[in-house]
């Protein structure tokens, strides 16, 4: 018994001795603090955290000093450090990554874009043939960290970080698209206390419970907290979407963005009696020599004009409470107009001769305008980064794996 107690005590002391606290700050190149930047060890993402308003962070882990650490924020290039690099006074600077959030095309002169349809058809066919070589028909398994953040009127009210496993099944979805299976493994939700108090008013009602049931039904009983992250990953199904538009020759243009890169752009637009208008530009950034895809960018613009306004239902009105609306404003709000711009970008990596996703970024700016000239701006920022990739002997997930409830943790931003 004495030996057993000694072993237990020694084990506890060993864990305590090797679990070390790490502190630091994350700033922009203009020396401005970044709130909600995420910091996590690649081999232990659950121990990660997010920065506060001053850009400060702290976390603890028992991993060795050589372990890799990812520091990232939506719209900035990620930094990769080791635990040994993070000292008590470390300041980590992130550079802007405009390629991941803005339109990636610098258009050439119009005269250079007017290609004959025969030439365009030949080019599109050559790109599709190269895609067939670059993208594998075998299953792939990704381990990802997915961040989704919402802002209103310049204030970040919260962020959710999902650690998840994704199995990509090429050609197994509707219309020959990829089927995406996702199993959330761990979830952190970051809130400031003032915003958390507003969110608690929704938890006390049954609004979120009803939304949860609706989303689970829509996603075939998948945990509703995973649905958003799955939808982000599925957006931009490049290979099959490209094939869908190759016959629409008059809406394709070609230009050079920079030396060694060619940009193919497809434009689609619709207008329903001036009430709903939207346009989508799809940019395929290619290696000029091989025609392999390096990046893929989509930019969509939406405009809605409802002549007499639309009265939101009770659940929708309650959710507006999170957007800094008072009770009297909520009751009077009728949606009159809405407009928004969404940019989605995908960056690829090459492994074993094939292309796989490395990173996805999304930026959405929307504005809802009521009949009483009430203006509600909403911004959503999201990024999904691959931490590991498996390409051999990948099996589809079982239903029980995908429907398992994800453990969630509410993390106050200190």
C-alpha positions in Angstrom: 0.0 0.0 0.0 2.8 2.4 0.9 4.5 1.8 -2.5 1.1 2.4 -4.2 0.7 5.7 -2.5 4.2 6.7 -3.4 3.6 5.9 -7.0 0.4 8.0 -7.1 2.0 11.0 -5.4 5.0 10.8 -7.6 2.8 10.6 -10.8 0.9 13.7 -9.7 4.0 15.6 -8.9 5.4 14.6 -12.3 2.4 15.9 -14.2 2.5 19.1 -12.2 6.2 19.6 -12.8 5.8 19.2 -16.6 2.6 21.2 -17.1 3.8 24.7 -17.7 2.0 28.0 -18.1 2.5 30.1 -21.2 1.7 33.9 -21.5 2.0 36.4 -24.3 0.4 39.0 -26.6 -0.7 38.9 -30.2 -0.5 42.2 -32.2 -0.9 43.4 -35.8 2.0 44.9 -37.7 0.6 48.3 -36.7 1.1 47.4 -33.0 -2.6 47.0 -32.4 -3.8 44.2 -30.1 -5.8 41.4 -31.7 -8.9 40.2 -29.8 -10.0 36.6 -30.2 -6.8 35.4 -31.9 -6.4 31.7 -31.2 -3.3 29.9 -29.8 -3.2 26.1 -29.6 -0.6 23.3 -29.6 -1.0 21.1 -32.7 -0.8 18.0 -30.6 -3.1 19.3 -27.9 -5.6 21.8 -29.4 -8.0 21.4 -26.5 -5.5 23.2 -24.2 -5.5 26.3 -26.5 -7.1 29.6 -25.8 -8.1 33.0 -27.3 -6.8 36.5 -26.7 -8.6 39.2 -24.8 -9.2 42.8 -25.7 -5.6 43.7 -25.0 -4.4 40.8 -27.2 -3.2 38.9 -24.2 -3.4 35.1 -23.8 -2.4 32.4 -21.3 -2.7 28.6 -21.4 -1.0 25.6 -19.9 0.2 22.3 -21.3 2.5 19.4 -20.5 3.9 19.0 -24.0 7.6 19.2 -24.5 9.2 22.6 -25.5 9.7 21.5 -29.1 5.9 21.0 -29.7 4.4 23.1 -32.5 2.0 25.9 -31.7 -0.4 27.6 -34.1 -1.3 31.3 -33.7 -4.0 32.5 -36.0 -6.7 35.1 -36.6 -9.2 35.4 -39.4 -7.8 37.6 -42.1 -4.1 37.2 -41.1 -1.4 34.8 -41.9 -1.0 32.1 -39.3 2.2 31.8 -37.3 3.8 28.6 -36.3 6.0 28.6 -33.3 7.3 26.1 -30.7 6.4 26.2 -27.0 10.1 27.2 -26.4 9.5 30.4 -28.4 6.7 31.5 -26.1 8.2 33.2 -23.0 6.4 35.4 -20.5 7.0 38.6 -22.5 6.6 37.3 -26.0 4.8 39.5 -28.5 3.6 37.6 -31.6 2.9 39.7 -34.7 0.5 38.6 -37.4 0.7 39.8 -40.9 -2.5 40.6 -42.9 -3.5 37.9 -45.4 -5.6 39.8 -48.0 -5.5 36.9 -50.4 -7.6 34.9 -48.0 -10.4 37.4 -47.7 -10.6 39.8 -50.6 -11.1 39.3 -54.3 -7.9 37.7 -55.6 -8.2 39.1 -59.2 -6.5 42.1 -60.6 -8.3 42.2 -64.0 -6.4 42.7 -67.2 -7.5 45.1 -69.9 -10.8 44.4 -71.4 -9.3 43.8 -74.9 -7.2 41.0 -73.4 -10.2 39.4 -71.8 -12.3 39.0 -75.0 -11.2 35.5 -75.9 -12.8 33.7 -78.7 -15.2 31.0 -77.4 -13.3 28.3 -79.1 -10.1 29.3 -77.3 -11.9 29.5 -74.0 -13.5 26.1 -74.5 -10.1 24.6 -75.2 -8.6 26.3 -72.0 -11.5 25.2 -69.8 -11.2 21.6 -71.0 -7.4 21.6 -70.3 -8.0 22.9 -66.8 -10.7 20.2 -66.1 -8.4 17.5 -67.4 -5.7 18.7 -65.0 -8.2 18.8 -62.1 -9.0 15.2 -62.8 -5.3 14.4 -62.3 -4.8 16.7 -59.3 -7.8 15.7 -57.2 -7.9 12.2 -55.9 -11.0 9.9 -56.1 -9.9 8.3 -52.9 -11.3 9.2 -49.4 -9.3 11.7 -47.3 -9.4 12.3 -43.6 -8.7 15.8 -42.2 -8.2 16.9 -38.6 -9.2 20.6 -38.4 -9.6 23.6 -36.1 -12.6 25.7 -37.2 -13.2 29.2 -35.8 -16.4 31.2 -36.4 -16.7 34.7 -35.1 -19.5 37.3 -35.2 -19.3 41.1 -34.9 -22.0 43.8 -34.7 -21.3 47.5 -34.9 -17.5 46.9 -34.6 -17.8 44.8 -31.4 -16.9 41.1 -31.4 -19.7 39.5 -29.3 -18.4 35.9 -29.5 -16.4 33.2 -31.1 -16.8 29.4 -31.4 -13.9 27.1 -32.0 -14.6 23.5 -33.1 -12.0 20.8 -33.1 -13.3 18.2 -35.6 -12.5 15.2 -37.8 -13.7 15.3 -41.4 -13.9 12.5 -43.9 -14.2 13.6 -47.5 -15.9 11.1 -49.9 -15.3 12.2 -53.5 -18.3 12.0 -55.8 -20.6 10.5 -53.2 -22.8 13.6 -52.7 -25.8 14.9 -54.7 -25.1 15.6 -58.3 -21.6 14.1 -58.1 -20.4 16.5 -55.5 -18.2 15.4 -52.6 -19.9 14.1 -49.5 -18.6 15.5 -46.3 -18.8 13.6 -43.0 -17.9 15.5 -39.8 -17.5 14.5 -36.2 -17.0 17.3 -33.7 -14.6 16.4 -31.0 -14.5 19.4 -28.7 -15.9 22.9 -28.8 -15.1 26.2 -27.0 -17.3 29.2 -27.0 -15.7 32.5 -26.1 -17.8 35.3 -24.7 -17.2 38.7 -23.0 -19.3 38.8 -19.8 -21.6 41.6 -21.1 -22.4 39.6 -24.2 -22.8 36.4 -22.2 -25.5 38.1 -20.1 -27.5 38.8 -23.3 -27.0 35.3 -24.5 -28.3 34.0 -21.2 -31.6 35.6 -21.8 -32.0 33.2 -24.8 -30.9 30.2 -22.8 -33.6 30.9 -20.3 -36.3 30.7 -23.1 -36.9 27.8 -25.4 -35.6 29.5 -28.5 -32.3 27.7 -28.8 -33.9 24.4 -27.9 -36.3 24.7 -30.8 -33.5 25.9 -33.1 -31.4 22.9 -32.0 -34.2 20.5 -32.9 -34.7 22.1 -36.3 -31.0 22.0 -37.2 -30.6 18.4 -36.0 -33.6 17.4 -38.2 -32.1 19.3 -41.2 -28.7 17.7 -40.7 -30.1 14.1 -40.3 -29.7 14.2 -36.5 -26.1 15.4 -36.5 -25.2 17.5 -33.5 -26.6 21.0 -34.4 -23.4 22.7 -33.1 -21.5 21.0 -35.9 -23.8 22.0 -38.8 -22.2 25.4 -39.4 -18.7 24.1 -39.5 -19.7 21.3 -41.8 -21.4 23.8 -44.1 -18.3 26.0 -44.3 -16.2 23.0 -45.3 -18.7 21.9 -48.0 -18.8 25.4 -49.6 -16.6 25.8 -52.6 -16.8 22.2 -54.0 -14.4 23.2 -56.7 -14.0 20.3 -59.1 -17.7 19.5 -59.6 -18.7 23.2 -59.7 -16.1 23.9 -62.4 -17.5 21.2 -64.6 -21.1 22.6 -64.1 -20.2 25.9 -65.6 -17.8 24.9 -68.4 -20.5 25.1 -71.1 -21.4 28.7 -70.1 -18.6 30.1 -72.3 -19.8 33.7 -72.6 -19.5 34.3 -68.8 -15.9 33.3 -68.5 -12.9 35.6 -68.7 -9.1 35.0 -68.3 -6.5 37.4 -66.9 -3.0 37.4 -65.3 -2.9 38.2 -61.6 0.8 38.0 -61.2 3.8 36.4 -62.8 3.4 32.7 -63.1 -0.4 32.7 -62.3 -3.4 32.7 -64.5 -6.9 33.6 -63.3 -10.1 32.1 -64.8 -13.2 33.9 -63.7 -16.8 32.8 -64.1 -19.6 35.4 -63.4 -23.2 34.5 -62.6 -26.0 37.1 -61.8 -29.8 37.0 -61.3 -32.5 39.6 -60.8 -36.1 38.8 -59.7 -38.2 41.9 -60.4 -35.8 44.1 -58.4 -36.8 42.4 -55.2 -33.9 40.0 -55.0 -30.6 40.5 -56.9 -27.5 38.5 -56.5 -24.2 37.9 -58.3 -21.4 35.4 -57.8 -17.8 35.6 -59.1 -15.7 32.4 -59.0 -12.0 32.8 -59.4 -9.7 29.9 -60.2 -6.1 30.9 -59.6 -3.9 28.6 -61.6 -0.3 27.8 -62.1 0.3 29.3 -65.6 2.5 26.4 -66.7 0.8 23.3 -65.3 -2.8 24.8 -65.0 -3.0 23.2 -61.5 -5.2 25.1 -59.0 -3.4 27.1 -56.3 -6.3 28.9 -54.8 -10.0 29.2 -55.3 -12.1 32.3 -54.5 -15.8 33.0 -54.5 -17.4 36.4 -54.0 -21.2 36.8 -53.8 -23.3 39.9 -53.5 -26.9 39.9 -52.4 -29.5 42.7 -52.3 -33.1 42.2 -51.0 -35.8 44.9 -51.2 -39.2 43.9 -49.5 -41.8 46.6 -50.6 -43.9 46.5 -47.4 -41.5 45.0 -45.0 -41.4 41.6 -43.3 -42.4 40.9 -39.7 -39.9 38.6 -38.2 -41.2 35.7 -36.0 -40.8 35.5 -32.3 -37.6 33.5 -32.4 -35.9 35.8 -34.9 -36.8 38.9 -32.9 -35.4 37.4 -29.7 -32.1 36.6 -31.5 -31.8 40.3 -32.5 -31.3 41.0 -28.8 -27.7 39.8 -29.3 -27.3 42.7 -31.9 -27.6 45.4 -29.3 -31.3 46.0 -29.8 -33.5 47.1 -26.9 -36.9 45.5 -26.2 -38.9 48.4 -27.8 -36.8 48.3 -30.9 -37.2 44.6 -31.3 -41.0 44.8 -31.2 -41.1 47.5 -33.8 -38.6 45.9 -36.2 -39.8 44.9 -39.7 -37.2 43.9 -42.3 -37.3 46.2 -45.2 -34.0 45.8 -47.0 -31.0 43.6 -46.7 -27.6 43.5 -48.5 -24.5 41.6 -48.0 -21.1 40.5 -49.5 -19.6 37.1 -48.9 -16.0 36.1 -49.8 -15.0 32.5 -49.5 -11.4 31.3 -50.3 -9.7 28.0 -50.3 -6.0 27.3 -50.3 -4.6 23.9 -51.4 -1.7 21.7 -50.4 -0.1 19.0 -52.5 0.5 15.5 -50.9 1.4 12.3 -52.7 0.9 13.9 -56.1 -2.7 15.1 -55.3 -4.3 18.4 -54.1 -6.0 18.6 -50.8 -7.4 21.5 -48.8 -5.0 23.3 -46.5 -7.1 26.2 -45.3 -10.5 27.9 -45.9 -11.5 31.5 -45.0 -14.8 33.2 -45.1 -15.7 36.9 -44.7 -19.4 38.0 -44.7 -20.7 41.6 -44.2 -24.4 42.0 -44.0 -26.8 44.9 -43.3 -30.4 44.5 -42.2 -32.6 47.7 -42.5 -36.0 48.0 -40.9 -39.0 50.1 -41.8 -38.2 52.6 -39.0 -34.7 53.1 -40.5 -33.2 50.8 -37.9 -29.8 49.6 -39.2 -28.3 46.3 -38.1 -24.8 45.6 -39.3 -23.6 42.0 -38.9 -20.1 40.6 -39.7 -19.1 37.0 -39.7 -15.5 35.8 -40.0 -14.5 32.2 -40.2 -11.4 30.1 -40.8 -10.8 26.4 -41.0 -7.2 25.2 -40.8 -6.0 21.6 -41.4 -3.7 20.3 -38.6 -3.3 16.8 -40.1 -4.2 14.9 -43.3 -4.6 11.1 -43.9 -5.0 9.8 -47.4 -4.6 6.1 -47.1 -7.1 3.4 -45.8 -9.7 6.1 -44.9 -13.1 4.6 -44.0 -16.4 6.4 -43.9 -17.7 7.3 -40.5 -20.6 5.4 -38.8 -23.8 7.2 -37.9 -23.0 7.0 -34.2 -19.7 8.8 -34.8 -21.3 11.7 -36.5 -24.3 12.1 -34.2 -22.4 11.9 -30.9 -23.0 15.0 -28.8 -19.9 17.3 -28.8 -18.6 18.4 -25.5 -18.8 22.2 -25.1 -17.0 24.6 -22.8 -18.0 28.3 -22.3 -14.8 30.3 -22.0 -14.9 33.9 -20.6 -12.5 36.3 -22.3 -10.7 37.6 -19.3 
